[in-house]
Amino acid sequence: MSVSIKISKTLKTLSPHSKMYNHASKGYKCPICLGVQGIENEDTLLKQTDLIYKDDLVSVFINSFWIDTAKGHVIVVPNEHHENIFDLPRDIGHRVFEVTKKVALAMKDAYKCDGVTIRQNNEPASDQHAFHYHQHIFPRYDGDSYNINMIKKSILSVPNERLEYAKKLIIALKTK
């Protein structure tokens, strides 16, 4: 006789490492969770007009902070709160990757960029600034001066400026 066990989607992982690598303080107000839930307040910079894609597992937002050579870059996030790659369930990680590819292709069409850089940070030593797994997709252009140090000099963009990029990506995603 075969026994089937169904594990709740809210169970983070069976890995013994999941709590070992978490750094958010007790009572942490996750700015990404707020954005995914549609909440706009002083605890998050994400606006609902930044949302370009959402399904049952993953959302994609135009990022609030920009660097000069990669305006309109996005973050792909799981809808459930998972701090980093160490406690990200495999099925959600797989979906993040699928959506990342879809958005990267749409970005090439919408922004006419020559390539993309995909970046994901885990833990404070790697400059993870929001303790919710998120993967960045940066548009890249031949001869641009993008480098890792530029990220630390990023500037807060204006929601209306982000909206223009969001509209382009939403249109391009319809063909992917």
Helices and strands as residue ranges (DSSP letters): H 31-36, G 48-50, E 51-54, E 58-62, E 65-66, G 68-70, E 74-78, G 85-87, H 90-111, E 115-119, G 124-126, E 135-140, H 148-151, E 155-156, H 159-173
